[in-house]
Amino acid sequence: MNTIEIKAGEKVKLNVKISSDANAGSNVSLNDAVIKKSITNNFNVELGEIEQLDDNTLSVVSNFFVLGGNIDAIIETTHVVNTFASETSSTEVTSEKVKISSVLFMAYIVVKFKKV
């Protein structure tokens, strides 16, 4: 699990960029409660001030459906980049990918926030 450190008093934004030939659906969850669902390949989430996020866990999970083609090749070329930004910092975290079946795979991250 990555730790995202943000200075006190700053607001945090998340940008998720997905590059894939598969169809994707994503959920962003804070402490296991879904706060954003998306079926687009580029989306933003206003997460709020670090004081509200401190010591909380956030996950971004994207499920990919392969309608045709070689799933292993599509997994290899799929990239999901999650950028956490505040007024003074920016941190990129690349999602891990896991094959689930011959037509389904997922990409995910889990991070914890820390106020500094």
Jmol script that loads the backbone (N, CA, C; Angstrom):
load data "model"
ATOM      1  N   MET A   1       0.843  -1.178   0.000  1.00  0.00           N
ATOM      2  CA  MET A   1       0.000   0.000   0.000  1.00  0.00           C
ATOM      3  C   MET A   1       0.890   1.244   0.000  1.00  0.00           C
ATOM      4  N   ASN A   2       0.614   2.147  -0.916  1.00  0.00           N
ATOM      5  CA  ASN A   2       1.333   3.419  -0.973  1.00  0.00           C
ATOM      6  C   ASN A   2       0.740   4.407   0.023  1.00  0.00           C
ATOM      7  N   THR A   3       1.581   5.316   0.510  1.00  0.00           N
ATOM      8  CA  THR A   3       1.119   6.397   1.369  1.00  0.00           C
ATOM      9  C   THR A   3       1.260   7.700   0.594  1.00  0.00           C
ATOM     10  N   ILE A   4       0.175   8.470   0.558  1.00  0.00           N
ATOM     11  CA  ILE A   4       0.166   9.759  -0.106  1.00  0.00           C
ATOM     12  C   ILE A   4       0.253  10.834   0.971  1.00  0.00           C
ATOM     13  N   GLU A   5       1.353  11.576   0.975  1.00  0.00           N
ATOM     14  CA  GLU A   5       1.556  12.619   1.980  1.00  0.00           C
ATOM     15  C   GLU A   5       1.167  13.972   1.404  1.00  0.00           C
ATOM     16  N   ILE A   6       0.317  14.684   2.149  1.00  0.00           N
ATOM     17  CA  ILE A   6      -0.198  15.983   1.720  1.00  0.00           C
ATOM     18  C   ILE A   6      -0.034  16.965   2.877  1.00  0.00           C
ATOM     19  N   LYS A   7       0.367  18.194   2.546  1.00  0.00           N
ATOM     20  CA  LYS A   7       0.536  19.218   3.577  1.00  0.00           C
ATOM     21  C   LYS A   7      -0.811  19.613   4.185  1.00  0.00           C
ATOM     22  N   ALA A   8      -0.783  19.939   5.471  1.00  0.00           N
ATOM     23  CA  ALA A   8      -1.990  20.359   6.198  1.00  0.00           C
ATOM     24  C   ALA A   8      -2.653  21.532   5.488  1.00  0.00           C
ATOM     25  N   GLY A   9      -3.976  21.504   5.451  1.00  0.00           N
ATOM     26  CA  GLY A   9      -4.752  22.589   4.869  1.00  0.00           C
ATOM     27  C   GLY A   9      -4.968  22.503   3.375  1.00  0.00           C
ATOM     28  N   GLU A  10      -4.372  21.513   2.702  1.00  0.00           N
ATOM     29  CA  GLU A  10      -4.498  21.428   1.248  1.00  0.00           C
ATOM     30  C   GLU A  10      -5.627  20.494   0.826  1.00  0.00           C
ATOM     31  N   LYS A  11      -6.220  20.822  -0.326  1.00  0.00           N
ATOM     32  CA  LYS A  11      -7.262  19.987  -0.927  1.00  0.00           C
ATOM     33  C   LYS A  11      -6.606  18.970  -1.853  1.00  0.00           C
ATOM     34  N   VAL A  12      -7.222  17.799  -1.953  1.00  0.00           N
ATOM     35  CA  VAL A  12      -6.665  16.700  -2.737  1.00  0.00           C
ATOM     36  C   VAL A  12      -7.616  16.363  -3.887  1.00  0.00           C
ATOM     37  N   LYS A  13      -7.029  16.208  -5.071  1.00  0.00           N
ATOM     38  CA  LYS A  13      -7.773  15.801  -6.260  1.00  0.00           C
ATOM     39  C   LYS A  13      -7.145  14.529  -6.808  1.00  0.00           C
ATOM     40  N   LEU A  14      -7.982  13.688  -7.394  1.00  0.00           N
ATOM     41  CA  LEU A  14      -7.524  12.460  -8.042  1.00  0.00           C
ATOM     42  C   LEU A  14      -7.888  12.523  -9.514  1.00  0.00           C
ATOM     43  N   ASN A  15      -6.924  12.207 -10.377  1.00  0.00           N
ATOM     44  CA  ASN A  15      -7.186  12.041 -11.799  1.00  0.00           C
ATOM     45  C   ASN A  15      -6.810  10.615 -12.169  1.00  0.00           C
ATOM     46  N   VAL A  16      -7.724   9.923 -12.851  1.00  0.00           N
ATOM     47  CA  VAL A  16      -7.478   8.553 -13.304  1.00  0.00           C
ATOM     48  C   VAL A  16      -7.458   8.557 -14.828  1.00  0.00           C
ATOM     49  N   LYS A  17      -6.336   8.086 -15.400  1.00  0.00           N
ATOM     50  CA  LYS A  17      -6.208   7.981 -16.853  1.00  0.00           C
ATOM     51  C   LYS A  17      -6.014   6.518 -17.216  1.00  0.00           C
ATOM     52  N   ILE A  18      -6.916   6.024 -18.068  1.00  0.00           N
ATOM     53  CA  ILE A  18      -6.889   4.628 -18.498  1.00  0.00           C
ATOM     54  C   ILE A  18      -6.587   4.576 -19.985  1.00  0.00           C
ATOM     55  N   SER A  19      -5.615   3.749 -20.358  1.00  0.00           N
ATOM     56  CA  SER A  19      -5.304   3.492 -21.755  1.00  0.00           C
ATOM     57  C   SER A  19      -5.452   1.991 -21.969  1.00  0.00           C
ATOM     58  N   SER A  20      -6.491   1.592 -22.734  1.00  0.00           N
ATOM     59  CA  SER A  20      -6.739   0.164 -22.938  1.00  0.00           C
ATOM     60  C   SER A  20      -7.622  -0.048 -24.155  1.00  0.00           C
ATOM     61  N   ASP A  21      -7.459  -1.229 -24.780  1.00  0.00           N
ATOM     62  CA  ASP A  21      -8.351  -1.646 -25.862  1.00  0.00           C
ATOM     63  C   ASP A  21      -9.568  -2.386 -25.328  1.00  0.00           C
ATOM     64  N   ALA A  22      -9.646  -2.584 -24.026  1.00  0.00           N
ATOM     65  CA  ALA A  22     -10.783  -3.260 -23.409  1.00  0.00           C
ATOM     66  C   ALA A  22     -11.769  -2.222 -22.864  1.00  0.00           C
ATOM     67  N   ASN A  23     -13.009  -2.637 -22.670  1.00  0.00           N
ATOM     68  CA  ASN A  23     -14.013  -1.777 -22.061  1.00  0.00           C
ATOM     69  C   ASN A  23     -13.802  -1.777 -20.551  1.00  0.00           C
ATOM     70  N   ALA A  24     -13.850  -0.586 -19.934  1.00  0.00           N
ATOM     71  CA  ALA A  24     -13.544  -0.484 -18.508  1.00  0.00           C
ATOM     72  C   ALA A  24     -14.682   0.166 -17.733  1.00  0.00           C
ATOM     73  N   GLY A  25     -14.810  -0.270 -16.494  1.00  0.00           N
ATOM     74  CA  GLY A  25     -15.686   0.368 -15.519  1.00  0.00           C
ATOM     75  C   GLY A  25     -14.908   0.490 -14.224  1.00  0.00           C
ATOM     76  N   SER A  26     -14.966   1.659 -13.586  1.00  0.00           N
ATOM     77  CA  SER A  26     -14.129   1.913 -12.412  1.00  0.00           C
ATOM     78  C   SER A  26     -14.954   2.364 -11.213  1.00  0.00           C
ATOM     79  N   ASN A  27     -14.459   2.005 -10.020  1.00  0.00           N
ATOM     80  CA  ASN A  27     -15.005   2.486  -8.759  1.00  0.00           C
ATOM     81  C   ASN A  27     -13.877   3.081  -7.932  1.00  0.00           C
ATOM     82  N   VAL A  28     -14.139   4.253  -7.349  1.00  0.00           N
ATOM     83  CA  VAL A  28     -13.238   4.864  -6.386  1.00  0.00           C
ATOM     84  C   VAL A  28     -13.922   4.768  -5.033  1.00  0.00           C
ATOM     85  N   SER A  29     -13.229   4.160  -4.054  1.00  0.00           N
ATOM     86  CA  SER A  29     -13.813   3.953  -2.726  1.00  0.00           C
ATOM     87  C   SER A  29     -12.936   4.571  -1.655  1.00  0.00           C
ATOM     88  N   LEU A  30     -13.570   5.188  -0.673  1.00  0.00           N
ATOM     89  CA  LEU A  30     -12.890   5.739   0.486  1.00  0.00           C
ATOM     90  C   LEU A  30     -13.389   4.972   1.698  1.00  0.00           C
ATOM     91  N   ASN A  31     -12.465   4.280   2.379  1.00  0.00           N
ATOM     92  CA  ASN A  31     -12.832   3.422   3.518  1.00  0.00           C
ATOM     93  C   ASN A  31     -13.955   2.456   3.150  1.00  0.00           C
ATOM     94  N   ASP A  32     -13.821   1.826   1.983  1.00  0.00           N
ATOM     95  CA  ASP A  32     -14.729   0.798   1.468  1.00  0.00           C
ATOM     96  C   ASP A  32     -16.113   1.311   1.077  1.00  0.00           C
ATOM     97  N   ALA A  33     -16.320   2.619   1.006  1.00  0.00           N
ATOM     98  CA  ALA A  33     -17.579   3.186   0.529  1.00  0.00           C
ATOM     99  C   ALA A  33     -17.319   3.830  -0.832  1.00  0.00           C
ATOM    100  N   VAL A  34     -18.092   3.428  -1.846  1.00  0.00           N
ATOM    101  CA  VAL A  34     -17.895   3.959  -3.194  1.00  0.00           C
ATOM    102  C   VAL A  34     -18.262   5.437  -3.225  1.00  0.00           C
ATOM    103  N   ILE A  35     -17.317   6.267  -3.702  1.00  0.00           N
ATOM    104  CA  ILE A  35     -17.571   7.703  -3.806  1.00  0.00           C
ATOM    105  C   ILE A  35     -17.655   8.166  -5.255  1.00  0.00           C
ATOM    106  N   LYS A  36     -17.234   7.311  -6.202  1.00  0.00           N
ATOM    107  CA  LYS A  36     -17.290   7.666  -7.624  1.00  0.00           C
ATOM    108  C   LYS A  36     -17.309   6.399  -8.451  1.00  0.00           C
ATOM    109  N   LYS A  37     -18.215   6.364  -9.440  1.00  0.00           N
ATOM    110  CA  LYS A  37     -18.246   5.305 -10.440  1.00  0.00           C
ATOM    111  C   LYS A  37     -18.036   5.963 -11.798  1.00  0.00           C
ATOM    112  N   SER A  38     -17.302   5.286 -12.668  1.00  0.00           N
ATOM    113  CA  SER A  38     -17.047   5.860 -13.984  1.00  0.00           C
ATOM    114  C   SER A  38     -16.908   4.761 -15.031  1.00  0.00           C
ATOM    115  N   ILE A  39     -17.392   5.069 -16.239  1.00  0.00           N
ATOM    116  CA  ILE A  39     -17.177   4.177 -17.381  1.00  0.00           C
ATOM    117  C   ILE A  39     -16.359   4.892 -18.453  1.00  0.00           C
ATOM    118  N   THR A  40     -15.737   6.026 -18.068  1.00  0.00           N
ATOM    119  CA  THR A  40     -14.887   6.756 -19.007  1.00  0.00           C
ATOM    120  C   THR A  40     -13.422   6.436 -18.727  1.00  0.00           C
ATOM    121  N   ASN A  41     -12.557   6.764 -19.680  1.00  0.00           N
ATOM    122  CA  ASN A  41     -11.134   6.445 -19.555  1.00  0.00           C
ATOM    123  C   ASN A  41     -10.304   7.573 -18.968  1.00  0.00           C
ATOM    124  N   ASN A  42     -10.933   8.693 -18.613  1.00  0.00           N
ATOM    125  CA  ASN A  42     -10.215   9.813 -18.005  1.00  0.00           C
ATOM    126  C   ASN A  42     -11.220  10.552 -17.126  1.00  0.00           C
ATOM    127  N   PHE A  43     -11.030  10.481 -15.825  1.00  0.00           N
ATOM    128  CA  PHE A  43     -11.979  11.154 -14.940  1.00  0.00           C
ATOM    129  C   PHE A  43     -11.274  11.708 -13.716  1.00  0.00           C
ATOM    130  N   ASN A  44     -11.939  12.686 -13.077  1.00  0.00           N
ATOM    131  CA  ASN A  44     -11.405  13.378 -11.910  1.00  0.00           C
ATOM    132  C   ASN A  44     -12.343  13.202 -10.724  1.00  0.00           C
ATOM    133  N   VAL A  45     -11.746  13.210  -9.530  1.00  0.00           N
ATOM    134  CA  VAL A  45     -12.527  13.148  -8.295  1.00  0.00           C
ATOM    135  C   VAL A  45     -11.963  14.179  -7.319  1.00  0.00           C
ATOM    136  N   GLU A  46     -12.810  15.070  -6.840  1.00  0.00           N
ATOM    137  CA  GLU A  46     -12.429  16.021  -5.789  1.00  0.00           C
ATOM    138  C   GLU A  46     -12.560  15.266  -4.462  1.00  0.00           C
ATOM    139  N   LEU A  47     -11.439  15.015  -3.804  1.00  0.00           N
ATOM    140  CA  LEU A  47     -11.462  14.200  -2.590  1.00  0.00           C
ATOM    141  C   LEU A  47     -11.659  15.025  -1.318  1.00  0.00           C
ATOM    142  N   GLY A  48     -11.368  16.313  -1.362  1.00  0.00           N
ATOM    143  CA  GLY A  48     -11.549  17.167  -0.191  1.00  0.00           C
ATOM    144  C   GLY A  48     -10.235  17.505   0.486  1.00  0.00           C
ATOM    145  N   GLU A  49     -10.332  18.083   1.676  1.00  0.00           N
ATOM    146  CA  GLU A  49      -9.146  18.515   2.414  1.00  0.00           C
ATOM    147  C   GLU A  49      -8.477  17.340   3.116  1.00  0.00           C
ATOM    148  N   ILE A  50      -7.168  17.429   3.240  1.00  0.00           N
ATOM    149  CA  ILE A  50      -6.386  16.347   3.837  1.00  0.00           C
ATOM    150  C   ILE A  50      -6.817  16.071   5.275  1.00  0.00           C
ATOM    151  N   GLU A  51      -7.296  17.085   5.983  1.00  0.00           N
ATOM    152  CA  GLU A  51      -7.750  16.860   7.364  1.00  0.00           C
ATOM    153  C   GLU A  51      -8.877  15.830   7.415  1.00  0.00           C
ATOM    154  N   GLN A  52      -9.713  15.789   6.375  1.00  0.00           N
ATOM    155  CA  GLN A  52     -10.808  14.812   6.300  1.00  0.00           C
ATOM    156  C   GLN A  52     -10.313  13.451   5.827  1.00  0.00           C
ATOM    157  N   LEU A  53      -9.184  13.434   5.117  1.00  0.00           N
ATOM    158  CA  LEU A  53      -8.675  12.200   4.511  1.00  0.00           C
ATOM    159  C   LEU A  53      -7.585  11.520   5.334  1.00  0.00           C
ATOM    160  N   ASP A  54      -6.998  12.250   6.285  1.00  0.00           N
ATOM    161  CA  ASP A  54      -5.853  11.758   7.047  1.00  0.00           C
ATOM    162  C   ASP A  54      -6.144  10.390   7.657  1.00  0.00           C
ATOM    163  N   ASP A  55      -5.233   9.441   7.441  1.00  0.00           N
ATOM    164  CA  ASP A  55      -5.326   8.058   7.930  1.00  0.00           C
ATOM    165  C   ASP A  55      -6.453   7.246   7.297  1.00  0.00           C
ATOM    166  N   ASN A  56      -7.083   7.759   6.234  1.00  0.00           N
ATOM    167  CA  ASN A  56      -8.106   7.007   5.514  1.00  0.00           C
ATOM    168  C   ASN A  56      -7.484   6.233   4.365  1.00  0.00           C
ATOM    169  N   THR A  57      -8.173   5.184   3.937  1.00  0.00           N
ATOM    170  CA  THR A  57      -7.707   4.335   2.844  1.00  0.00           C
ATOM    171  C   THR A  57      -8.593   4.538   1.618  1.00  0.00           C
ATOM    172  N   LEU A  58      -7.954   4.726   0.465  1.00  0.00           N
ATOM    173  CA  LEU A  58      -8.671   4.910  -0.786  1.00  0.00           C
ATOM    174  C   LEU A  58      -8.260   3.813  -1.758  1.00  0.00           C
ATOM    175  N   SER A  59      -9.228   3.288  -2.495  1.00  0.00           N
ATOM    176  CA  SER A  59      -8.919   2.312  -3.537  1.00  0.00           C
ATOM    177  C   SER A  59      -9.540   2.766  -4.852  1.00  0.00           C
ATOM    178  N   VAL A  60      -8.852   2.431  -5.933  1.00  0.00           N
ATOM    179  CA  VAL A  60      -9.376   2.636  -7.285  1.00  0.00           C
ATOM    180  C   VAL A  60      -9.308   1.274  -7.958  1.00  0.00           C
ATOM    181  N   VAL A  61     -10.472   0.758  -8.342  1.00  0.00           N
ATOM    182  CA  VAL A  61     -10.548  -0.562  -8.965  1.00  0.00           C
ATOM    183  C   VAL A  61     -11.239  -0.410 -10.312  1.00  0.00           C
ATOM    184  N   SER A  62     -10.561  -0.878 -11.364  1.00  0.00           N
ATOM    185  CA  SER A  62     -11.125  -0.857 -12.711  1.00  0.00           C
ATOM    186  C   SER A  62     -11.230  -2.288 -13.212  1.00  0.00           C
ATOM    187  N   ASN A  63     -12.415  -2.638 -13.698  1.00  0.00           N
ATOM    188  CA  ASN A  63     -12.641  -3.945 -14.306  1.00  0.00           C
ATOM    189  C   ASN A  63     -12.655  -3.775 -15.814  1.00  0.00           C
ATOM    190  N   PHE A  64     -11.933  -4.647 -16.510  1.00  0.00           N
ATOM    191  CA  PHE A  64     -11.789  -4.564 -17.956  1.00  0.00           C
ATOM    192  C   PHE A  64     -12.395  -5.797 -18.611  1.00  0.00           C
ATOM    193  N   PHE A  65     -13.231  -5.570 -19.618  1.00  0.00           N
ATOM    194  CA  PHE A  65     -13.888  -6.642 -20.341  1.00  0.00           C
ATOM    195  C   PHE A  65     -13.335  -6.689 -21.759  1.00  0.00           C
ATOM    196  N   VAL A  66     -12.810  -7.843 -22.144  1.00  0.00           N
ATOM    197  CA  VAL A  66     -12.206  -8.024 -23.462  1.00  0.00           C
ATOM    198  C   VAL A  66     -13.222  -8.720 -24.345  1.00  0.00           C
ATOM    199  N   LEU A  67     -13.695  -8.009 -25.379  1.00  0.00           N
ATOM    200  CA  LEU A  67     -14.741  -8.552 -26.241  1.00  0.00           C
ATOM    201  C   LEU A  67     -14.174  -9.383 -27.379  1.00  0.00           C
ATOM    202  N   GLY A  68     -12.911  -9.185 -27.684  1.00  0.00           N
ATOM    203  CA  GLY A  68     -12.276  -9.955 -28.753  1.00  0.00           C
ATOM    204  C   GLY A  68     -10.788  -9.701 -28.714  1.00  0.00           C
ATOM    205  N   GLY A  69     -10.025 -10.674 -29.170  1.00  0.00           N
ATOM    206  CA  GLY A  69      -8.583 -10.502 -29.183  1.00  0.00           C
ATOM    207  C   GLY A  69      -7.909 -11.262 -28.064  1.00  0.00           C
ATOM    208  N   ASN A  70      -6.619 -11.116 -28.005  1.00  0.00           N
ATOM    209  CA  ASN A  70      -5.781 -11.830 -27.044  1.00  0.00           C
ATOM    210  C   ASN A  70      -5.746 -11.041 -25.733  1.00  0.00           C
ATOM    211  N   ILE A  71      -6.373 -11.582 -24.691  1.00  0.00           N
ATOM    212  CA  ILE A  71      -6.454 -10.854 -23.414  1.00  0.00           C
ATOM    213  C   ILE A  71      -5.071 -10.570 -22.840  1.00  0.00           C
ATOM    214  N   ASP A  72      -4.131 -11.494 -22.991  1.00  0.00           N
ATOM    215  CA  ASP A  72      -2.796 -11.280 -22.429  1.00  0.00           C
ATOM    216  C   ASP A  72      -2.104 -10.082 -23.082  1.00  0.00           C
ATOM    217  N   ALA A  73      -2.270  -9.938 -24.396  1.00  0.00           N
ATOM    218  CA  ALA A  73      -1.687  -8.792 -25.100  1.00  0.00           C
ATOM    219  C   ALA A  73      -2.373  -7.493 -24.667  1.00  0.00           C
ATOM    220  N   ILE A  74      -3.676  -7.535 -24.465  1.00  0.00           N
ATOM    221  CA  ILE A  74      -4.415  -6.339 -24.037  1.00  0.00           C
ATOM    222  C   ILE A  74      -4.024  -5.948 -22.614  1.00  0.00           C
ATOM    223  N   ILE A  75      -3.852  -6.925 -21.739  1.00  0.00           N
ATOM    224  CA  ILE A  75      -3.390  -6.638 -20.371  1.00  0.00           C
ATOM    225  C   ILE A  75      -2.019  -5.968 -20.422  1.00  0.00           C
ATOM    226  N   GLU A  76      -1.139  -6.495 -21.253  1.00  0.00           N
ATOM    227  CA  GLU A  76       0.224  -5.972 -21.350  1.00  0.00           C
ATOM    228  C   GLU A  76       0.240  -4.504 -21.777  1.00  0.00           C
ATOM    229  N   THR A  77      -0.648  -4.130 -22.698  1.00  0.00           N
ATOM    230  CA  THR A  77      -0.638  -2.759 -23.218  1.00  0.00           C
ATOM    231  C   THR A  77      -1.555  -1.807 -22.446  1.00  0.00           C
ATOM    232  N   THR A  78      -2.324  -2.322 -21.499  1.00  0.00           N
ATOM    233  CA  THR A  78      -3.215  -1.475 -20.690  1.00  0.00           C
ATOM    234  C   THR A  78      -2.416  -0.752 -19.614  1.00  0.00           C
ATOM    235  N   HIS A  79      -2.689   0.540 -19.453  1.00  0.00           N
ATOM    236  CA  HIS A  79      -2.041   1.340 -18.418  1.00  0.00           C
ATOM    237  C   HIS A  79      -3.102   2.147 -17.679  1.00  0.00           C
ATOM    238  N   VAL A  80      -3.021   2.155 -16.348  1.00  0.00           N
ATOM    239  CA  VAL A  80      -3.897   2.982 -15.524  1.00  0.00           C
ATOM    240  C   VAL A  80      -3.005   3.799 -14.605  1.00  0.00           C
ATOM    241  N   VAL A  81      -3.049   5.120 -14.778  1.00  0.00           N
ATOM    242  CA  VAL A  81      -2.222   6.027 -13.983  1.00  0.00           C
ATOM    243  C   VAL A  81      -3.153   6.881 -13.125  1.00  0.00           C
ATOM    244  N   ASN A  82      -2.905   6.851 -11.827  1.00  0.00           N
ATOM    245  CA  ASN A  82      -3.690   7.595 -10.854  1.00  0.00           C
ATOM    246  C   ASN A  82      -2.822   8.727 -10.317  1.00  0.00           C
ATOM    247  N   THR A  83      -3.260   9.967 -10.500  1.00  0.00           N
ATOM    248  CA  THR A  83      -2.477  11.122 -10.064  1.00  0.00           C
ATOM    249  C   THR A  83      -3.210  11.829  -8.924  1.00  0.00           C
ATOM    250  N   PHE A  84      -2.541  11.884  -7.782  1.00  0.00           N
ATOM    251  CA  PHE A  84      -3.061  12.602  -6.618  1.00  0.00           C
ATOM    252  C   PHE A  84      -2.372  13.955  -6.581  1.00  0.00           C
ATOM    253  N   ALA A  85      -3.151  15.039  -6.576  1.00  0.00           N
ATOM    254  CA  ALA A  85      -2.565  16.371  -6.623  1.00  0.00           C
ATOM    255  C   ALA A  85      -3.178  17.273  -5.560  1.00  0.00           C
ATOM    256  N   SER A  86      -2.329  18.138  -5.018  1.00  0.00           N
ATOM    257  CA  SER A  86      -2.771  19.188  -4.107  1.00  0.00           C
ATOM    258  C   SER A  86      -2.162  20.497  -4.604  1.00  0.00           C
ATOM    259  N   GLU A  87      -2.263  21.548  -3.798  1.00  0.00           N
ATOM    260  CA  GLU A  87      -1.731  22.837  -4.229  1.00  0.00           C
ATOM    261  C   GLU A  87      -0.208  22.799  -4.418  1.00  0.00           C
ATOM    262  N   THR A  88       0.508  21.954  -3.661  1.00  0.00           N
ATOM    263  CA  THR A  88       1.973  21.979  -3.712  1.00  0.00           C
ATOM    264  C   THR A  88       2.621  20.654  -4.109  1.00  0.00           C
ATOM    265  N   SER A  89       1.831  19.607  -4.337  1.00  0.00           N
ATOM    266  CA  SER A  89       2.455  18.324  -4.671  1.00  0.00           C
ATOM    267  C   SER A  89       1.601  17.522  -5.639  1.00  0.00           C
ATOM    268  N   SER A  90       2.257  16.561  -6.285  1.00  0.00           N
ATOM    269  CA  SER A  90       1.584  15.652  -7.205  1.00  0.00           C
ATOM    270  C   SER A  90       2.297  14.302  -7.128  1.00  0.00           C
ATOM    271  N   THR A  91       1.523  13.236  -6.999  1.00  0.00           N
ATOM    272  CA  THR A  91       2.075  11.889  -6.898  1.00  0.00           C
ATOM    273  C   THR A  91       1.333  10.971  -7.852  1.00  0.00           C
ATOM    274  N   GLU A  92       2.082  10.232  -8.688  1.00  0.00           N
ATOM    275  CA  GLU A  92       1.483   9.258  -9.594  1.00  0.00           C
ATOM    276  C   GLU A  92       1.650   7.850  -9.040  1.00  0.00           C
ATOM    277  N   VAL A  93       0.569   7.072  -9.128  1.00  0.00           N
ATOM    278  CA  VAL A  93       0.597   5.665  -8.725  1.00  0.00           C
ATOM    279  C   VAL A  93       0.008   4.858  -9.880  1.00  0.00           C
ATOM    280  N   THR A  94       0.767   3.893 -10.366  1.00  0.00           N
ATOM    281  CA  THR A  94       0.303   3.030 -11.456  1.00  0.00           C
ATOM    282  C   THR A  94      -0.420   1.821 -10.875  1.00  0.00           C
ATOM    283  N   SER A  95      -1.569   1.506 -11.449  1.00  0.00           N
ATOM    284  CA  SER A  95      -2.371   0.381 -10.962  1.00  0.00           C
ATOM    285  C   SER A  95      -1.718  -0.954 -11.297  1.00  0.00           C
ATOM    286  N   GLU A  96      -1.871  -1.898 -10.379  1.00  0.00           N
ATOM    287  CA  GLU A  96      -1.473  -3.290 -10.606  1.00  0.00           C
ATOM    288  C   GLU A  96      -2.565  -3.975 -11.422  1.00  0.00           C
ATOM    289  N   LYS A  97      -2.181  -4.934 -12.288  1.00  0.00           N
ATOM    290  CA  LYS A  97      -3.154  -5.635 -13.126  1.00  0.00           C
ATOM    291  C   LYS A  97      -3.190  -7.123 -12.768  1.00  0.00           C
ATOM    292  N   VAL A  98      -4.411  -7.677 -12.788  1.00  0.00           N
ATOM    293  CA  VAL A  98      -4.608  -9.089 -12.457  1.00  0.00           C
ATOM    294  C   VAL A  98      -5.609  -9.696 -13.437  1.00  0.00           C
ATOM    295  N   LYS A  99      -5.221 -10.800 -14.087  1.00  0.00           N
ATOM    296  CA  LYS A  99      -6.133 -11.521 -14.988  1.00  0.00           C
ATOM    297  C   LYS A  99      -7.089 -12.362 -14.159  1.00  0.00           C
ATOM    298  N   ILE A 100      -8.390 -12.253 -14.462  1.00  0.00           N
ATOM    299  CA  ILE A 100      -9.398 -12.989 -13.710  1.00  0.00           C
ATOM    300  C   ILE A 100      -9.942 -14.170 -14.518  1.00  0.00           C
ATOM    301  N   SER A 101     -10.175 -13.948 -15.807  1.00  0.00           N
ATOM    302  CA  SER A 101     -10.647 -15.024 -16.679  1.00  0.00           C
ATOM    303  C   SER A 101     -10.177 -14.720 -18.102  1.00  0.00           C
ATOM    304  N   SER A 102     -10.659 -15.480 -19.067  1.00  0.00           N
ATOM    305  CA  SER A 102     -10.227 -15.278 -20.454  1.00  0.00           C
ATOM    306  C   SER A 102     -10.819 -14.014 -21.071  1.00  0.00           C
ATOM    307  N   VAL A 103     -11.786 -13.378 -20.394  1.00  0.00           N
ATOM    308  CA  VAL A 103     -12.405 -12.163 -20.927  1.00  0.00           C
ATOM    309  C   VAL A 103     -12.429 -11.021 -19.913  1.00  0.00           C
ATOM    310  N   LEU A 104     -11.844 -11.216 -18.730  1.00  0.00           N
ATOM    311  CA  LEU A 104     -11.945 -10.219 -17.670  1.00  0.00           C
ATOM    312  C   LEU A 104     -10.621 -10.066 -16.926  1.00  0.00           C
ATOM    313  N   PHE A 105     -10.210  -8.802 -16.717  1.00  0.00           N
ATOM    314  CA  PHE A 105      -9.081  -8.531 -15.829  1.00  0.00           C
ATOM    315  C   PHE A 105      -9.364  -7.252 -15.066  1.00  0.00           C
ATOM    316  N   MET A 106      -8.586  -7.022 -14.021  1.00  0.00           N
ATOM    317  CA  MET A 106      -8.781  -5.819 -13.228  1.00  0.00           C
ATOM    318  C   MET A 106      -7.452  -5.114 -13.007  1.00  0.00           C
ATOM    319  N   ALA A 107      -7.552  -3.820 -12.706  1.00  0.00           N
ATOM    320  CA  ALA A 107      -6.390  -3.016 -12.315  1.00  0.00           C
ATOM    321  C   ALA A 107      -6.801  -2.286 -11.046  1.00  0.00           C
ATOM    322  N   TYR A 108      -5.872  -2.192 -10.077  1.00  0.00           N
ATOM    323  CA  TYR A 108      -6.261  -1.604  -8.804  1.00  0.00           C
ATOM    324  C   TYR A 108      -5.075  -0.942  -8.107  1.00  0.00           C
ATOM    325  N   ILE A 109      -5.416  -0.013  -7.219  1.00  0.00           N
ATOM    326  CA  ILE A 109      -4.457   0.547  -6.262  1.00  0.00           C
ATOM    327  C   ILE A 109      -5.169   0.675  -4.922  1.00  0.00           C
ATOM    328  N   VAL A 110      -4.378   0.665  -3.872  1.00  0.00           N
ATOM    329  CA  VAL A 110      -4.860   0.979  -2.527  1.00  0.00           C
ATOM    330  C   VAL A 110      -3.834   1.922  -1.913  1.00  0.00           C
ATOM    331  N   VAL A 111      -4.300   3.085  -1.448  1.00  0.00           N
ATOM    332  CA  VAL A 111      -3.394   4.063  -0.850  1.00  0.00           C
ATOM    333  C   VAL A 111      -3.953   4.538   0.482  1.00  0.00           C
ATOM    334  N   LYS A 112      -3.049   5.044   1.307  1.00  0.00           N
ATOM    335  CA  LYS A 112      -3.428   5.636   2.587  1.00  0.00           C
ATOM    336  C   LYS A 112      -2.958   7.087   2.572  1.00  0.00           C
ATOM    337  N   PHE A 113      -3.763   7.975   3.120  1.00  0.00           N
ATOM    338  CA  PHE A 113      -3.413   9.396   3.178  1.00  0.00           C
ATOM    339  C   PHE A 113      -2.782   9.742   4.507  1.00  0.00           C
ATOM    340  N   LYS A 114      -1.805  10.647   4.443  1.00  0.00           N
ATOM    341  CA  LYS A 114      -1.143  11.111   5.646  1.00  0.00           C
ATOM    342  C   LYS A 114      -0.949  12.622   5.558  1.00  0.00           C
ATOM    343  N   LYS A 115      -1.403  13.314   6.589  1.00  0.00           N
ATOM    344  CA  LYS A 115      -1.213  14.765   6.665  1.00  0.00           C
ATOM    345  C   LYS A 115       0.180  15.036   7.235  1.00  0.00           C
ATOM    346  N   VAL A 116       0.932  15.910   6.558  1.00  0.00           N
ATOM    347  CA  VAL A 116       2.279  16.261   7.031  1.00  0.00           C
ATOM    348  C   VAL A 116       2.382  17.755   7.300  1.00  0.00           C
TER     349      VAL A 116
END
end "model"
wireframe off; spacefill off
backbone 0.3
color backbone group
